[in-house]
Amino acid sequence: MPAQVIWKTPLGQVLARAHNSRLTALHFLDQDSPPEPATDAGETAAQQAANDAVLALARQQLDEYFARQRQDFSVPLHLAGTPFQETVWQALQTIPYGQTRSYQEQARQMHQASAIRAIAAANGRNPIAVLVPCHRVLGAGGKLTGYSGGLWRKQALLDLEQPGLFG
């Protein structure tokens, strides 16, 4: 079974999973649509140790992020979804710390201007919160919308990333 760990953050408890030396899930335990339960089995002791190291790195970097000591993440990720979802999640990772995009801007960036709703749906299925920053995408006119971890968390993450606060 993939390694997993739960820890407390300033915005609530998160559950993180790793498999094959990559982070496969990170979500708030009370979020609307948590990732599907892990079903893989049969890892060696070396694979388990590698997964544990990835989870420790994820925790360290997320703790640094919440302490305003980190803007970028280097945790190896495995984003498993449809090819379209994976493209959407890759586009999310190009949004710089402290900046936001609208769903329409994300659709234009992906050269899929007519796919705004599909892109928003894929954002909502993002399996790795915070590190894949779907919280940086806003609705039309800067409206706070669409975050499975709760709009209050989305606002808290955006507030954390405000320019000038990074220490």
Secondary structure in CASP SS format (residue, H / E / C, confidence):
PFRMAT SS
TARGET T0000
AUTHOR 0000-0000-0000
METHOD secondary structure of the structure
MODEL  1
M C 1.00
P C 1.00
A E 1.00
Q E 1.00
V E 1.00
I E 1.00
W E 1.00
K E 1.00
T E 1.00
P C 1.00
L C 1.00
G E 1.00
Q E 1.00
V E 1.00
L E 1.00
A E 1.00
R E 1.00
A E 1.00
H E 1.00
N C 1.00
S C 1.00
R E 1.00
L E 1.00
T E 1.00
A E 1.00
L E 1.00
H E 1.00
F E 1.00
L C 1.00
D C 1.00
Q C 1.00
D C 1.00
S C 1.00
P C 1.00
P C 1.00
E C 1.00
P C 1.00
A C 1.00
T C 1.00
D C 1.00
A C 1.00
G C 1.00
E C 1.00
T C 1.00
A H 1.00
A H 1.00
Q H 1.00
Q H 1.00
A H 1.00
A H 1.00
N H 1.00
D H 1.00
A H 1.00
V H 1.00
L H 1.00
A H 1.00
L H 1.00
A H 1.00
R H 1.00
Q H 1.00
Q H 1.00
L H 1.00
D H 1.00
E H 1.00
Y H 1.00
F H 1.00
A C 1.00
R C 1.00
Q C 1.00
R C 1.00
Q C 1.00
D C 1.00
F C 1.00
S C 1.00
V C 1.00
P C 1.00
L E 1.00
H C 1.00
L C 1.00
A C 1.00
G C 1.00
T C 1.00
P H 1.00
F H 1.00
Q H 1.00
E H 1.00
T H 1.00
V H 1.00
W H 1.00
Q H 1.00
A H 1.00
L H 1.00
Q C 1.00
T C 1.00
I C 1.00
P C 1.00
Y C 1.00
G C 1.00
Q C 1.00
T C 1.00
R E 1.00
S E 1.00
Y H 1.00
Q H 1.00
E H 1.00
Q H 1.00
A H 1.00
R H 1.00
Q H 1.00
M C 1.00
H C 1.00
Q C 1.00
A C 1.00
S C 1.00
A C 1.00
I H 1.00
R H 1.00
A H 1.00
I H 1.00
A H 1.00
A H 1.00
A H 1.00
N H 1.00
G H 1.00
R C 1.00
N C 1.00
P C 1.00
I E 1.00
A C 1.00
V C 1.00
L C 1.00
V C 1.00
P C 1.00
C H 1.00
H H 1.00
R H 1.00
V E 1.00
L E 1.00
G C 1.00
A H 1.00
G H 1.00
G H 1.00
K C 1.00
L C 1.00
T C 1.00
G C 1.00
Y C 1.00
S C 1.00
G C 1.00
G C 1.00
L H 1.00
W H 1.00
R H 1.00
K H 1.00
Q H 1.00
A H 1.00
L H 1.00
L H 1.00
D H 1.00
L H 1.00
E C 1.00
Q C 1.00
P C 1.00
G C 1.00
L C 1.00
F C 1.00
G C 1.00
END
